[in-house]
Amino acid sequence: MKNRLLFLPLCLALALCLLLTLCLGAAQAAPGDVTALLPDRRDQRPAEWQDFFAESAAYLDGAFYMLGGGKVARWQQDTQEITLLCTLPFSESRYFYYGGATPEEKAQYDQAVLYLTAGDGKLWGINNYSGRVGEVTAQGIQWNQTTLDMTDTFYDLDGSDRTYRSLTNFFVWDGALYCLRDDYSQENWTDGRIIMRWDLATGALTQLRPDSAQMLCLYKPGQLLTLGYRYDEKTESLVYRLAAMDIATGQETPLDIALPPSINYGAGGLAYDAATDTIYLAYNKQVWRAVQGAPFVVAAYLTTAYIGAETPAWILPGGLYAASADGLFIRNTDPQYLPTKALSIAGGYEDMTFRTFSLDNPDLPVVFAMTDTYVTAEAVAQDIASGGQTDIYVLPMNMGLRSLIEKGYTADLSASPTLVADIASMYPQVIQALCDAQGRPMAYPISLGLQPWTVDQSLWDKFNMGPLPTTFDELFDYMLRWQETYAEDNSEVSFLNASYVGDDLMNIVLQSYILQYEEPGKPIDFTSPMLRSVLDKVAQLRIESPDYEHMTDQDWEELYNTRAQITPIFSLFSMGGLFYDPSATQYISSDPAARPMAMYQSIPPLVFQAGETPRIRTTMQVMIANPASANLAFALQYIEYAAQKGMDNYTRYALHPDMNDPLELPEFERTVKDMRTWRDELAANIASASPEDQRYMQDSLDYVDRWLAEQDKNKWEISPAGIAGYRAMAQYMYPAENSFFFWERDGGPMSTLNELFQRYSGGQMPMDAFLQELTNKTRIMILEGI
């Protein structure tokens, strides 16, 4: 019972995010193509399967079998219908520390079916703790009389808690069960995969140690196929290889087959088709195949970003390839059906735009050209100038967007009335950052970050500090006063975040000064008396800097724990999200006397002279289209889709000042229902529970009661107070799209400024010389355009 109580809040959250949608996707792109069982198309699934979440999957004789919550679902390939095959013993907590479980929990766990696989014409259920294995039918599971030798399938955590190892790539063949398991004893974890082989008749275990294996499948007679990687210290990269392993001897033979370019740990879904001697692999939203030893080529496209080494895959009759990731994907790999074009995106990440666009447009595949999350202006310009085939680039605005616009490396988005109208409805500062000198939109934002500062108003009032500061001079006057008057007797409170040291504060002051006074093409005077006054006060603060260089792990842990107990009054960054609502009790304690956690109020950043308009440094990630793209119309279609359907609500509201209707959480009513059900279960069972479990149950019951009593504060995705708070800060947003200093690039001006700062903080130059040198250096850099 205790484990269920501890995990249920997490399970409720996961259920809201990960429920499987038992339905088809959009129109088929090729005969046999199917996209089903998706987490984001749940509105079309049968009502009786609303709460089903697949933990394991197998394929047998034209049907896919999925295990979740003790239910085995059967999805029939020809009819595309889902039915219940049977119900199996299961544990309410699939993963927990076995050594810390009660005897009752262990008994329940040892009876549970934890994995499904198939082979030798049967569907199999496996328990990797007890070593039980048996055939799964409509009547349930018939356990074999023989149990498997589960040596090394678990390990002791801290010498006490027996817990599971990661097991993947299960299959049964010729009377034996195979899988891969991790080996945390290996110094280099990338090499730590071991092949486990159990004789189903005797339970005997044979362990095969491949040189490198992350994926496993059945290969040619008497052989296994592995795909793995090692870390090459010389090249500082992962080196992949395919190998065939002799089952009898464990001897490996590397296969000289050219793998997909830039392959990384996002690959998975390894499968082999013996009829055509073809190896299949899923990678970068594509199905790749190598026929009879030829290099891998693209055979089909996928609509998921969740392929990994643990992803199971199968070859179906007719040469179809199937993989089970965050859904079920069946693809026809006949070359005649391969799309003739695909949209190529560099940078960014595989977000919901990619996901939903791909589902709604299966005939317009999307792939990612570069593995780096961020690309720079230099990389974009070089790729376009060299004739690169990338269609869309995703990059942070401060990675050189303005430079790309001015040099003609961004396509004009004016051809799309949808994008023109949408951008025109955004904040003026955003519009200016996205447009060229003629006012034409050249980029589209897909995320926005705003960093106001925050104050714990209740603590500020408790110490009767006075009016909130609006300038840096006032801030450090208050801090000096705190240091002299309050600090000694209030060690559990700090004026600023406890992790700040003097150098951090000086850096913040200098960057704030640049943000406040930088004008494109003009030098900055760092020798001004107002900056000197602020830095003098920072220098007067008594802030001890830990000796980080000589700290042990224990020292770090003690420092972390100490700082975690200290509450800051003032924070020079946001303590919440864009639409942070201090009135909402997002973290509800079971203790009614507990101090609410959401106490911070957002305030504008400080200025250097009273009456100045604050500037909140604003970051954006944007999409730009390659003006030389052969798929420019396709690229605009994708960006339009991002604007209309792909953008999350937080970003949409943050960009558009006229969006002020509050948004309720889409699953709120369902969450309330689940919480009430949980409360009823707790109330019904608490009297009969053990004294130890009763304590946990009472805490949970108190938590649920408080949550239900305060549910109106937790119903909002974007609350009225959150909107009002954001709008008050958004008037100060400052994208700094023309910033010379905040353009992040190797060898940029910030690198020079940091070098000077290190000399000053190291005592190699006095403050006046430091500020004069800053002024001189930055003037030269601006004039020379460095």
Secondary structure, DSSP 8 states (H G I E B T S, - for coil): -HHHHHHHHHHHHHHHHH--EEEE-SS-SSTT-EEEEETT-GGGS-GGGTT---SEEEEETTEEEEEETTEEEEEETTT--EEEEEE----S-SS--GGGS-HHHHHHHHH---EEEEETTEEEEEETTTTEEEEEETTEEEE-SS----TTSEEEETTTEEEE--EEEEEEETTEEEEEEE-TTSSSGGG-EEEEEEETTT--EEEE--SS-SEEEE-STTEEEEEEEEEETTTTEEEEEEEEEETTT--EEEE-----TT--TT-EEEEEETTTTEEEEEETTEEEEEETT---EEEEE-S-S---TT--EEEETTTEEEEESSSEEEEE--GGGS-S--EEEESS---HHHHHHHHH-TTS-EEES-S-S---HHHHHHHHHTT----EEEEEGGGTHHHHHHTT-S--GGG-HHHHHHHHTS-HHHHHHHB-TTS-B--EEEEEEE--EEEEHHHHHHTT--S---BHHHHHHHHHHHHHHTGGG-TTEEEE-TT--HHHHHHHHHHHHHHHH--TT----TT-HHHHHHHHHHHHS------GGG--HHHHHHHHHHHHT-EEEEESS-SS-TT--TTS-SS--S-TTS--S--EEEE---BSSTT----EEEEEEEEEE-TT-TTHHHHHHHHHHIIIIIS-HHHHHHH-TT--S-EE-TTHHHHHHHHHHHHHHHHHHGGGS-HHHHHHHHHHHHHHHHHHHTGGGS-EEE-HHHHHHHHHHHTTEE--TT-SSS---TT-HHHHHHHHHHHHHTTSS-HHHHHHHHHHHHHHHHHHT-
